[in-house]
Amino acid sequence: MPIIKIDEKEYDTDQLSTEAKNQLVSLQFVDAELQRLNAQSAVLQTARMSYAKALNEALAAQQVLN
């Protein structure tokens, strides 16, 4: 009988209706996806900063040669 807390109220998941259980599963899935996408976004932002820095360095080197 796992207990979940929603809006400061505790619920026994074994006592939830089928509809409530389905909504809870969907909510948990969405939360997990948001967490995964936030982590992926952080990785992509880091890569973008690295590429932008490398581009700036390449452009600066090109200006020195010209």
PQR file of N, CA, C, O and H, with PARSE charges and radii, in Angstrom:
ATOM      1  N   MET A   1       0.816  -1.191   0.000 -0.4000 1.5000
ATOM      2  CA  MET A   1       0.000   0.000   0.000 -0.0000 2.0000
ATOM      3  C   MET A   1       0.862   1.258   0.000  0.5500 1.7000
ATOM      4  O   MET A   1       0.982   1.934   1.022 -0.5500 1.4000
ATOM      5  N   PRO A   2       1.461   1.571  -1.152 -0.5600 1.5000
ATOM      6  CA  PRO A   2       2.253   2.798  -1.252  0.2800 2.0000
ATOM      7  C   PRO A   2       1.382   4.030  -1.037  0.5500 1.7000
ATOM      8  O   PRO A   2       0.234   4.088  -1.478 -0.5500 1.4000
ATOM      9  N   ILE A   3       1.938   4.979  -0.373 -0.4000 1.5000
ATOM     10  CA  ILE A   3       1.238   6.230  -0.102 -0.0000 2.0000
ATOM     11  C   ILE A   3       1.842   7.310  -0.993  0.5500 1.7000
ATOM     12  O   ILE A   3       3.063   7.423  -1.102 -0.5500 1.4000
ATOM     13  H   ILE A   3       2.871   4.932  -0.016  0.4000 1.0000
ATOM     14  N   ILE A   4       0.984   8.101  -1.628 -0.4000 1.5000
ATOM     15  CA  ILE A   4       1.442   9.251  -2.395 -0.0000 2.0000
ATOM     16  C   ILE A   4       0.837  10.497  -1.769  0.5500 1.7000
ATOM     17  O   ILE A   4      -0.222  10.449  -1.145 -0.5500 1.4000
ATOM     18  H   ILE A   4      -0.008   8.009  -1.540  0.4000 1.0000
ATOM     19  N   LYS A   5       1.528  11.604  -1.948 -0.4000 1.5000
ATOM     20  CA  LYS A   5       1.049  12.867  -1.393 -0.0000 2.0000
ATOM     21  C   LYS A   5       0.776  13.817  -2.556  0.5500 1.7000
ATOM     22  O   LYS A   5       1.663  14.105  -3.360 -0.5500 1.4000
ATOM     23  H   LYS A   5       2.389  11.643  -2.455  0.4000 1.0000
ATOM     24  N   ILE A   6      -0.455  14.294  -2.630 -0.4000 1.5000
ATOM     25  CA  ILE A   6      -0.872  15.225  -3.671 -0.0000 2.0000
ATOM     26  C   ILE A   6      -1.607  16.375  -2.994  0.5500 1.7000
ATOM     27  O   ILE A   6      -2.567  16.168  -2.252 -0.5500 1.4000
ATOM     28  H   ILE A   6      -1.175  14.059  -1.976  0.4000 1.0000
ATOM     29  N   ASP A   7      -1.142  17.582  -3.262 -0.4000 1.5000
ATOM     30  CA  ASP A   7      -1.760  18.772  -2.664 -0.0000 2.0000
ATOM     31  C   ASP A   7      -1.891  18.646  -1.153  0.5500 1.7000
ATOM     32  O   ASP A   7      -2.935  18.950  -0.575 -0.5500 1.4000
ATOM     33  H   ASP A   7      -0.362  17.750  -3.866  0.4000 1.0000
ATOM     34  N   GLU A   8      -0.812  18.194  -0.529 -0.4000 1.5000
ATOM     35  CA  GLU A   8      -0.730  18.076   0.930 -0.0000 2.0000
ATOM     36  C   GLU A   8      -1.674  17.022   1.517  0.5500 1.7000
ATOM     37  O   GLU A   8      -1.880  16.988   2.730 -0.5500 1.4000
ATOM     38  H   GLU A   8       0.036  17.948  -0.998  0.4000 1.0000
ATOM     39  N   LYS A   9      -2.244  16.171   0.677 -0.4000 1.5000
ATOM     40  CA  LYS A   9      -3.088  15.081   1.167 -0.0000 2.0000
ATOM     41  C   LYS A   9      -2.431  13.766   0.798  0.5500 1.7000
ATOM     42  O   LYS A   9      -1.853  13.631  -0.281 -0.5500 1.4000
ATOM     43  H   LYS A   9      -2.077  16.199  -0.308  0.4000 1.0000
ATOM     44  N   GLU A  10      -2.521  12.791   1.701 -0.4000 1.5000
ATOM     45  CA  GLU A  10      -1.945  11.477   1.451 -0.0000 2.0000
ATOM     46  C   GLU A  10      -3.023  10.511   0.965  0.5500 1.7000
ATOM     47  O   GLU A  10      -4.154  10.508   1.449 -0.5500 1.4000
ATOM     48  H   GLU A  10      -2.990  12.901   2.577  0.4000 1.0000
ATOM     49  N   TYR A  11      -2.625   9.686  -0.020 -0.4000 1.5000
ATOM     50  CA  TYR A  11      -3.543   8.715  -0.599 -0.0000 2.0000
ATOM     51  C   TYR A  11      -2.854   7.352  -0.650  0.5500 1.7000
ATOM     52  O   TYR A  11      -1.673   7.250  -0.981 -0.5500 1.4000
ATOM     53  H   TYR A  11      -1.705   9.688  -0.414  0.4000 1.0000
ATOM     54  N   ASP A  12      -3.600   6.328  -0.321 -0.4000 1.5000
ATOM     55  CA  ASP A  12      -3.139   4.949  -0.461 -0.0000 2.0000
ATOM     56  C   ASP A  12      -3.422   4.550  -1.909  0.5500 1.7000
ATOM     57  O   ASP A  12      -4.579   4.490  -2.323 -0.5500 1.4000
ATOM     58  H   ASP A  12      -4.560   6.411  -0.051  0.4000 1.0000
ATOM     59  N   THR A  13      -2.372   4.277  -2.674 -0.4000 1.5000
ATOM     60  CA  THR A  13      -2.568   3.987  -4.093 -0.0000 2.0000
ATOM     61  C   THR A  13      -3.400   2.729  -4.326  0.5500 1.7000
ATOM     62  O   THR A  13      -4.038   2.594  -5.370 -0.5500 1.4000
ATOM     63  H   THR A  13      -1.431   4.326  -2.337  0.4000 1.0000
ATOM     64  N   ASP A  14      -3.398   1.818  -3.374 -0.4000 1.5000
ATOM     65  CA  ASP A  14      -4.222   0.617  -3.512 -0.0000 2.0000
ATOM     66  C   ASP A  14      -5.714   0.943  -3.448  0.5500 1.7000
ATOM     67  O   ASP A  14      -6.549   0.162  -3.902 -0.5500 1.4000
ATOM     68  H   ASP A  14      -2.880   1.928  -2.526  0.4000 1.0000
ATOM     69  N   GLN A  15      -6.032   2.084  -2.889 -0.4000 1.5000
ATOM     70  CA  GLN A  15      -7.436   2.467  -2.728 -0.0000 2.0000
ATOM     71  C   GLN A  15      -7.928   3.396  -3.837  0.5500 1.7000
ATOM     72  O   GLN A  15      -9.099   3.776  -3.845 -0.5500 1.4000
ATOM     73  H   GLN A  15      -5.354   2.719  -2.520  0.4000 1.0000
ATOM     74  N   LEU A  16      -7.052   3.767  -4.771 -0.4000 1.5000
ATOM     75  CA  LEU A  16      -7.460   4.664  -5.847 -0.0000 2.0000
ATOM     76  C   LEU A  16      -8.332   3.942  -6.863  0.5500 1.7000
ATOM     77  O   LEU A  16      -8.213   2.733  -7.065 -0.5500 1.4000
ATOM     78  H   LEU A  16      -6.100   3.459  -4.764  0.4000 1.0000
ATOM     79  N   SER A  17      -9.209   4.710  -7.495 -0.4000 1.5000
ATOM     80  CA  SER A  17     -10.022   4.143  -8.579 -0.0000 2.0000
ATOM     81  C   SER A  17      -9.118   3.832  -9.761  0.5500 1.7000
ATOM     82  O   SER A  17      -7.984   4.304  -9.833 -0.5500 1.4000
ATOM     83  H   SER A  17      -9.305   5.692  -7.331  0.4000 1.0000
ATOM     84  N   THR A  18      -9.635   3.035 -10.685 -0.4000 1.5000
ATOM     85  CA  THR A  18      -8.876   2.717 -11.893 -0.0000 2.0000
ATOM     86  C   THR A  18      -8.530   3.997 -12.648  0.5500 1.7000
ATOM     87  O   THR A  18      -7.405   4.163 -13.118 -0.5500 1.4000
ATOM     88  H   THR A  18     -10.557   2.652 -10.627  0.4000 1.0000
ATOM     89  N   GLU A  19      -9.496   4.895 -12.760 -0.4000 1.5000
ATOM     90  CA  GLU A  19      -9.257   6.170 -13.452 -0.0000 2.0000
ATOM     91  C   GLU A  19      -8.156   6.970 -12.764  0.5500 1.7000
ATOM     92  O   GLU A  19      -7.276   7.514 -13.431 -0.5500 1.4000
ATOM     93  H   GLU A  19     -10.410   4.761 -12.378  0.4000 1.0000
ATOM     94  N   ALA A  20      -8.198   7.047 -11.443 -0.4000 1.5000
ATOM     95  CA  ALA A  20      -7.164   7.788 -10.700 -0.0000 2.0000
ATOM     96  C   ALA A  20      -5.802   7.127 -10.884  0.5500 1.7000
ATOM     97  O   ALA A  20      -4.798   7.820 -11.048 -0.5500 1.4000
ATOM     98  H   ALA A  20      -8.912   6.606 -10.901  0.4000 1.0000
ATOM     99  N   LYS A  21      -5.756   5.801 -10.860 -0.4000 1.5000
ATOM    100  CA  LYS A  21      -4.485   5.099 -11.072 -0.0000 2.0000
ATOM    101  C   LYS A  21      -3.940   5.377 -12.469  0.5500 1.7000
ATOM    102  O   LYS A  21      -2.742   5.601 -12.639 -0.5500 1.4000
ATOM    103  H   LYS A  21      -6.572   5.238 -10.727  0.4000 1.0000
ATOM    104  N   ASN A  22      -4.822   5.362 -13.470 -0.4000 1.5000
ATOM    105  CA  ASN A  22      -4.383   5.656 -14.837 -0.0000 2.0000
ATOM    106  C   ASN A  22      -3.836   7.079 -14.951  0.5500 1.7000
ATOM    107  O   ASN A  22      -2.822   7.304 -15.612 -0.5500 1.4000
ATOM    108  H   ASN A  22      -5.795   5.180 -13.332  0.4000 1.0000
ATOM    109  N   GLN A  23      -4.494   8.024 -14.318 -0.4000 1.5000
ATOM    110  CA  GLN A  23      -4.038   9.410 -14.352 -0.0000 2.0000
ATOM    111  C   GLN A  23      -2.698   9.549 -13.625  0.5500 1.7000
ATOM    112  O   GLN A  23      -1.827  10.300 -14.062 -0.5500 1.4000
ATOM    113  H   GLN A  23      -5.318   7.842 -13.781  0.4000 1.0000
ATOM    114  N   LEU A  24      -2.538   8.831 -12.528 -0.4000 1.5000
ATOM    115  CA  LEU A  24      -1.279   8.858 -11.786 -0.0000 2.0000
ATOM    116  C   LEU A  24      -0.139   8.303 -12.633  0.5500 1.7000
ATOM    117  O   LEU A  24       0.950   8.876 -12.663 -0.5500 1.4000
ATOM    118  H   LEU A  24      -3.245   8.220 -12.173  0.4000 1.0000
ATOM    119  N   VAL A  25      -0.385   7.193 -13.319 -0.4000 1.5000
ATOM    120  CA  VAL A  25       0.641   6.616 -14.193 -0.0000 2.0000
ATOM    121  C   VAL A  25       1.016   7.606 -15.285  0.5500 1.7000
ATOM    122  O   VAL A  25       2.196   7.782 -15.589 -0.5500 1.4000
ATOM    123  H   VAL A  25      -1.270   6.727 -13.295  0.4000 1.0000
ATOM    124  N   SER A  26       0.022   8.249 -15.871 -0.4000 1.5000
ATOM    125  CA  SER A  26       0.293   9.247 -16.918 -0.0000 2.0000
ATOM    126  C   SER A  26       1.094  10.416 -16.368  0.5500 1.7000
ATOM    127  O   SER A  26       2.034  10.887 -17.008 -0.5500 1.4000
ATOM    128  H   SER A  26      -0.936   8.106 -15.624  0.4000 1.0000
ATOM    129  N   LEU A  27       0.728  10.876 -15.200 -0.4000 1.5000
ATOM    130  CA  LEU A  27       1.453  11.983 -14.567 -0.0000 2.0000
ATOM    131  C   LEU A  27       2.903  11.601 -14.280  0.5500 1.7000
ATOM    132  O   LEU A  27       3.817  12.393 -14.512 -0.5500 1.4000
ATOM    133  H   LEU A  27      -0.035  10.493 -14.680  0.4000 1.0000
ATOM    134  N   GLN A  28       3.108  10.394 -13.779 -0.4000 1.5000
ATOM    135  CA  GLN A  28       4.469   9.936 -13.499 -0.0000 2.0000
ATOM    136  C   GLN A  28       5.283   9.817 -14.784  0.5500 1.7000
ATOM    137  O   GLN A  28       6.468  10.151 -14.800 -0.5500 1.4000
ATOM    138  H   GLN A  28       2.365   9.751 -13.591  0.4000 1.0000
ATOM    139  N   PHE A  29       4.661   9.345 -15.854 -0.4000 1.5000
ATOM    140  CA  PHE A  29       5.343   9.251 -17.136 -0.0000 2.0000
ATOM    141  C   PHE A  29       5.761  10.628 -17.628  0.5500 1.7000
ATOM    142  O   PHE A  29       6.900  10.825 -18.052 -0.5500 1.4000
ATOM    143  H   PHE A  29       3.699   9.074 -15.841  0.4000 1.0000
ATOM    144  N   VAL A  30       4.836  11.580 -17.569 -0.4000 1.5000
ATOM    145  CA  VAL A  30       5.135  12.940 -18.032 -0.0000 2.0000
ATOM    146  C   VAL A  30       6.237  13.561 -17.188  0.5500 1.7000
ATOM    147  O   VAL A  30       7.135  14.206 -17.728 -0.5500 1.4000
ATOM    148  H   VAL A  30       3.911  11.421 -17.225  0.4000 1.0000
ATOM    149  N   ASP A  31       6.185  13.380 -15.880 -0.4000 1.5000
ATOM    150  CA  ASP A  31       7.247  13.913 -15.015 -0.0000 2.0000
ATOM    151  C   ASP A  31       8.605  13.326 -15.378  0.5500 1.7000
ATOM    152  O   ASP A  31       9.604  14.045 -15.420 -0.5500 1.4000
ATOM    153  H   ASP A  31       5.455  12.856 -15.441  0.4000 1.0000
ATOM    154  N   ALA A  32       8.643  12.022 -15.639 -0.4000 1.5000
ATOM    155  CA  ALA A  32       9.900  11.375 -16.011 -0.0000 2.0000
ATOM    156  C   ALA A  32      10.404  11.897 -17.351  0.5500 1.7000
ATOM    157  O   ALA A  32      11.603  12.121 -17.519 -0.5500 1.4000
ATOM    158  H   ALA A  32       7.832  11.438 -15.605  0.4000 1.0000
ATOM    159  N   GLU A  33       9.495  12.091 -18.307 -0.4000 1.5000
ATOM    160  CA  GLU A  33       9.885  12.626 -19.617 -0.0000 2.0000
ATOM    161  C   GLU A  33      10.408  14.048 -19.499  0.5500 1.7000
ATOM    162  O   GLU A  33      11.392  14.405 -20.147 -0.5500 1.4000
ATOM    163  H   GLU A  33       8.521  11.909 -18.170  0.4000 1.0000
ATOM    164  N   LEU A  34       9.755  14.863 -18.672 -0.4000 1.5000
ATOM    165  CA  LEU A  34      10.227  16.234 -18.471 -0.0000 2.0000
ATOM    166  C   LEU A  34      11.625  16.239 -17.854  0.5500 1.7000
ATOM    167  O   LEU A  34      12.474  17.044 -18.236 -0.5500 1.4000
ATOM    168  H   LEU A  34       8.956  14.573 -18.145  0.4000 1.0000
ATOM    169  N   GLN A  35      11.856  15.351 -16.912 -0.4000 1.5000
ATOM    170  CA  GLN A  35      13.178  15.256 -16.294 -0.0000 2.0000
ATOM    171  C   GLN A  35      14.216  14.834 -17.332  0.5500 1.7000
ATOM    172  O   GLN A  35      15.315  15.387 -17.369 -0.5500 1.4000
ATOM    173  H   GLN A  35      11.166  14.697 -16.601  0.4000 1.0000
ATOM    174  N   ARG A  36      13.873  13.860 -18.174 -0.4000 1.5000
ATOM    175  CA  ARG A  36      14.788  13.399 -19.219 -0.0000 2.0000
ATOM    176  C   ARG A  36      15.070  14.514 -20.223  0.5500 1.7000
ATOM    177  O   ARG A  36      16.217  14.722 -20.619 -0.5500 1.4000
ATOM    178  H   ARG A  36      12.979  13.411 -18.145  0.4000 1.0000
ATOM    179  N   LEU A  37      14.034  15.221 -20.629 -0.4000 1.5000
ATOM    180  CA  LEU A  37      14.214  16.300 -21.595 -0.0000 2.0000
ATOM    181  C   LEU A  37      15.004  17.469 -21.011  0.5500 1.7000
ATOM    182  O   LEU A  37      15.783  18.105 -21.721 -0.5500 1.4000
ATOM    183  H   LEU A  37      13.103  15.052 -20.307  0.4000 1.0000
ATOM    184  N   ASN A  38      14.811  17.755 -19.736 -0.4000 1.5000
ATOM    185  CA  ASN A  38      15.602  18.811 -19.095 -0.0000 2.0000
ATOM    186  C   ASN A  38      17.081  18.434 -19.057  0.5500 1.7000
ATOM    187  O   ASN A  38      17.950  19.278 -19.274 -0.5500 1.4000
ATOM    188  H   ASN A  38      14.178  17.239 -19.159  0.4000 1.0000
ATOM    189  N   ALA A  39      17.360  17.164 -18.780 -0.4000 1.5000
ATOM    190  CA  ALA A  39      18.753  16.710 -18.775 -0.0000 2.0000
ATOM    191  C   ALA A  39      19.329  16.781 -20.186  0.5500 1.7000
ATOM    192  O   ALA A  39      20.472  17.198 -20.370 -0.5500 1.4000
ATOM    193  H   ALA A  39      16.654  16.478 -18.603  0.4000 1.0000
ATOM    194  N   GLN A  40      18.547  16.378 -21.175 -0.4000 1.5000
ATOM    195  CA  GLN A  40      19.002  16.439 -22.564 -0.0000 2.0000
ATOM    196  C   GLN A  40      19.225  17.889 -22.986  0.5500 1.7000
ATOM    197  O   GLN A  40      20.190  18.193 -23.688 -0.5500 1.4000
ATOM    198  H   GLN A  40      17.618  16.040 -21.025  0.4000 1.0000
ATOM    199  N   SER A  41      18.348  18.766 -22.565 -0.4000 1.5000
ATOM    200  CA  SER A  41      18.496  20.185 -22.881 -0.0000 2.0000
ATOM    201  C   SER A  41      19.793  20.745 -22.294  0.5500 1.7000
ATOM    202  O   SER A  41      20.487  21.522 -22.950 -0.5500 1.4000
ATOM    203  H   SER A  41      17.564  18.519 -21.995  0.4000 1.0000
ATOM    204  N   ALA A  42      20.118  20.354 -21.065 -0.4000 1.5000
ATOM    205  CA  ALA A  42      21.357  20.816 -20.440 -0.0000 2.0000
ATOM    206  C   ALA A  42      22.572  20.344 -21.235  0.5500 1.7000
ATOM    207  O   ALA A  42      23.521  21.104 -21.429 -0.5500 1.4000
ATOM    208  H   ALA A  42      19.554  19.723 -20.532  0.4000 1.0000
ATOM    209  N   VAL A  43      22.546  19.102 -21.693 -0.4000 1.5000
ATOM    210  CA  VAL A  43      23.650  18.569 -22.499 -0.0000 2.0000
ATOM    211  C   VAL A  43      23.768  19.351 -23.803  0.5500 1.7000
ATOM    212  O   VAL A  43      24.869  19.717 -24.216 -0.5500 1.4000
ATOM    213  H   VAL A  43      21.775  18.485 -21.536  0.4000 1.0000
ATOM    214  N   LEU A  44      22.642  19.604 -24.444 -0.4000 1.5000
ATOM    215  CA  LEU A  44      22.659  20.337 -25.712 -0.0000 2.0000
ATOM    216  C   LEU A  44      23.104  21.783 -25.534  0.5500 1.7000
ATOM    217  O   LEU A  44      23.799  22.322 -26.395 -0.5500 1.4000
ATOM    218  H   LEU A  44      21.748  19.307 -24.109  0.4000 1.0000
ATOM    219  N   GLN A  45      22.719  22.414 -24.439 -0.4000 1.5000
ATOM    220  CA  GLN A  45      23.162  23.779 -24.174 -0.0000 2.0000
ATOM    221  C   GLN A  45      24.677  23.824 -23.977  0.5500 1.7000
ATOM    222  O   GLN A  45      25.346  24.746 -24.444 -0.5500 1.4000
ATOM    223  H   GLN A  45      22.154  21.975 -23.739  0.4000 1.0000
ATOM    224  N   THR A  46      25.209  22.819 -23.281 -0.4000 1.5000
ATOM    225  CA  THR A  46      26.658  22.746 -23.080 -0.0000 2.0000
ATOM    226  C   THR A  46      27.366  22.560 -24.415  0.5500 1.7000
ATOM    227  O   THR A  46      28.372  23.216 -24.683 -0.5500 1.4000
ATOM    228  H   THR A  46      24.666  22.069 -22.902  0.4000 1.0000
ATOM    229  N   ALA A  47      26.846  21.674 -25.247 -0.4000 1.5000
ATOM    230  CA  ALA A  47      27.443  21.449 -26.570 -0.0000 2.0000
ATOM    231  C   ALA A  47      27.362  22.712 -27.414  0.5500 1.7000
ATOM    232  O   ALA A  47      28.317  23.054 -28.113 -0.5500 1.4000
ATOM    233  H   ALA A  47      26.028  21.141 -25.029  0.4000 1.0000
ATOM    234  N   ARG A  48      26.236  23.404 -27.356 -0.4000 1.5000
ATOM    235  CA  ARG A  48      26.076  24.629 -28.136 -0.0000 2.0000
ATOM    236  C   ARG A  48      27.103  25.684 -27.731  0.5500 1.7000
ATOM    237  O   ARG A  48      27.700  26.342 -28.583 -0.5500 1.4000
ATOM    238  H   ARG A  48      25.460  23.126 -26.789  0.4000 1.0000
ATOM    239  N   MET A  49      27.299  25.837 -26.431 -0.4000 1.5000
ATOM    240  CA  MET A  49      28.296  26.811 -25.956 -0.0000 2.0000
ATOM    241  C   MET A  49      29.685  26.445 -26.456  0.5500 1.7000
ATOM    242  O   MET A  49      30.465  27.319 -26.835 -0.5500 1.4000
ATOM    243  H   MET A  49      26.814  25.303 -25.739  0.4000 1.0000
ATOM    244  N   SER A  50      29.994  25.151 -26.456 -0.4000 1.5000
ATOM    245  CA  SER A  50      31.294  24.693 -26.927 -0.0000 2.0000
ATOM    246  C   SER A  50      31.471  24.976 -28.417  0.5500 1.7000
ATOM    247  O   SER A  50      32.528  25.443 -28.842 -0.5500 1.4000
ATOM    248  H   SER A  50      29.360  24.442 -26.148  0.4000 1.0000
ATOM    249  N   TYR A  51      30.443  24.693 -29.203 -0.4000 1.5000
ATOM    250  CA  TYR A  51      30.510  24.958 -30.644 -0.0000 2.0000
ATOM    251  C   TYR A  51      30.614  26.460 -30.921  0.5500 1.7000
ATOM    252  O   TYR A  51      31.359  26.878 -31.808 -0.5500 1.4000
ATOM    253  H   TYR A  51      29.584  24.314 -28.858  0.4000 1.0000
ATOM    254  N   ALA A  52      29.882  27.257 -30.177 -0.4000 1.5000
ATOM    255  CA  ALA A  52      29.938  28.710 -30.372 -0.0000 2.0000
ATOM    256  C   ALA A  52      31.329  29.240 -30.033  0.5500 1.7000
ATOM    257  O   ALA A  52      31.844  30.120 -30.724 -0.5500 1.4000
ATOM    258  H   ALA A  52      29.278  26.918 -29.456  0.4000 1.0000
ATOM    259  N   LYS A  53      31.932  28.715 -28.984 -0.4000 1.5000
ATOM    260  CA  LYS A  53      33.293  29.129 -28.619 -0.0000 2.0000
ATOM    261  C   LYS A  53      34.280  28.724 -29.709  0.5500 1.7000
ATOM    262  O   LYS A  53      35.148  29.509 -30.090 -0.5500 1.4000
ATOM    263  H   LYS A  53      31.514  28.001 -28.423  0.4000 1.0000
ATOM    264  N   ALA A  54      34.146  27.502 -30.207 -0.4000 1.5000
ATOM    265  CA  ALA A  54      35.048  27.030 -31.259 -0.0000 2.0000
ATOM    266  C   ALA A  54      34.865  27.856 -32.530  0.5500 1.7000
ATOM    267  O   ALA A  54      35.842  28.155 -33.216 -0.5500 1.4000
ATOM    268  H   ALA A  54      33.441  26.864 -29.898  0.4000 1.0000
ATOM    269  N   LEU A  55      33.640  28.221 -32.848 -0.4000 1.5000
ATOM    270  CA  LEU A  55      33.389  29.068 -34.017 -0.0000 2.0000
ATOM    271  C   LEU A  55      34.037  30.440 -33.842  0.5500 1.7000
ATOM    272  O   LEU A  55      34.673  30.949 -34.764 -0.5500 1.4000
ATOM    273  H   LEU A  55      32.846  27.978 -32.291  0.4000 1.0000
ATOM    274  N   ASN A  56      33.880  31.028 -32.683 -0.4000 1.5000
ATOM    275  CA  ASN A  56      34.509  32.328 -32.431 -0.0000 2.0000
ATOM    276  C   ASN A  56      36.027  32.251 -32.556  0.5500 1.7000
ATOM    277  O   ASN A  56      36.657  33.158 -33.099 -0.5500 1.4000
ATOM    278  H   ASN A  56      33.363  30.614 -31.934  0.4000 1.0000
ATOM    279  N   GLU A  57      36.608  31.173 -32.055 -0.4000 1.5000
ATOM    280  CA  GLU A  57      38.054  31.001 -32.164 -0.0000 2.0000
ATOM    281  C   GLU A  57      38.472  30.824 -33.624  0.5500 1.7000
ATOM    282  O   GLU A  57      39.492  31.367 -34.047 -0.5500 1.4000
ATOM    283  H   GLU A  57      36.096  30.436 -31.614  0.4000 1.0000
ATOM    284  N   ALA A  58      37.692  30.070 -34.389 -0.4000 1.5000
ATOM    285  CA  ALA A  58      38.007  29.869 -35.808 -0.0000 2.0000
ATOM    286  C   ALA A  58      37.879  31.176 -36.572  0.5500 1.7000
ATOM    287  O   ALA A  58      38.697  31.470 -37.444 -0.5500 1.4000
ATOM    288  H   ALA A  58      36.864  29.628 -34.044  0.4000 1.0000
ATOM    289  N   LEU A  59      36.868  31.954 -36.255 -0.4000 1.5000
ATOM    290  CA  LEU A  59      36.696  33.260 -36.929 -0.0000 2.0000
ATOM    291  C   LEU A  59      37.821  34.222 -36.567  0.5500 1.7000
ATOM    292  O   LEU A  59      38.297  34.974 -37.418 -0.5500 1.4000
ATOM    293  H   LEU A  59      36.203  31.716 -35.546  0.4000 1.0000
ATOM    294  N   ALA A  60      38.246  34.199 -35.303 -0.4000 1.5000
ATOM    295  CA  ALA A  60      39.349  35.071 -34.890 -0.0000 2.0000
ATOM    296  C   ALA A  60      40.635  34.665 -35.588  0.5500 1.7000
ATOM    297  O   ALA A  60      41.403  35.527 -36.016 -0.5500 1.4000
ATOM    298  H   ALA A  60      37.860  33.589 -34.612  0.4000 1.0000
ATOM    299  N   ALA A  61      40.882  33.363 -35.709 -0.4000 1.5000
ATOM    300  CA  ALA A  61      42.082  32.876 -36.388 -0.0000 2.0000
ATOM    301  C   ALA A  61      42.045  33.257 -37.879  0.5500 1.7000
ATOM    302  O   ALA A  61      43.072  33.593 -38.469 -0.5500 1.4000
ATOM    303  H   ALA A  61      40.259  32.663 -35.362  0.4000 1.0000
ATOM    304  N   GLN A  62      40.873  33.200 -38.459 -0.4000 1.5000
ATOM    305  CA  GLN A  62      40.721  33.565 -39.872 -0.0000 2.0000
ATOM    306  C   GLN A  62      41.013  35.048 -40.082  0.5500 1.7000
ATOM    307  O   GLN A  62      41.613  35.421 -41.090 -0.5500 1.4000
ATOM    308  H   GLN A  62      40.039  32.928 -37.980  0.4000 1.0000
ATOM    309  N   GLN A  63      40.600  35.893 -39.150 -0.4000 1.5000
ATOM    310  CA  GLN A  63      40.850  37.321 -39.278 -0.0000 2.0000
ATOM    311  C   GLN A  63      42.337  37.630 -39.183  0.5500 1.7000
ATOM    312  O   GLN A  63      42.832  38.538 -39.849 -0.5500 1.4000
ATOM    313  H   GLN A  63      40.113  35.591 -38.331  0.4000 1.0000
ATOM    314  N   VAL A  64      43.039  36.879 -38.361 -0.4000 1.5000
ATOM    315  CA  VAL A  64      44.488  37.085 -38.225 -0.0000 2.0000
ATOM    316  C   VAL A  64      45.177  36.729 -39.536  0.5500 1.7000
ATOM    317  O   VAL A  64      46.141  37.393 -39.917 -0.5500 1.4000
ATOM    318  H   VAL A  64      42.637  36.141 -37.820  0.4000 1.0000
ATOM    319  N   LEU A  65      44.713  35.711 -40.226 -0.4000 1.5000
ATOM    320  CA  LEU A  65      45.319  35.274 -41.469 -0.0000 2.0000
ATOM    321  C   LEU A  65      45.003  36.228 -42.626  0.5500 1.7000
ATOM    322  O   LEU A  65      45.766  36.304 -43.590 -0.5500 1.4000
ATOM    323  H   LEU A  65      43.930  35.172 -39.916  0.4000 1.0000
ATOM    324  N   ASN A  66      43.912  36.937 -42.539 -0.4000 1.5000
ATOM    325  CA  ASN A  66      43.520  37.837 -43.641 -0.0000 2.0000
ATOM    326  C   ASN A  66      44.082  39.197 -43.429  0.5500 1.7000
ATOM    327  O   ASN A  66      43.862  40.090 -44.248 -0.5500 1.4000
ATOM    328  H   ASN A  66      43.293  36.876 -41.756  0.4000 1.0000
TER
END
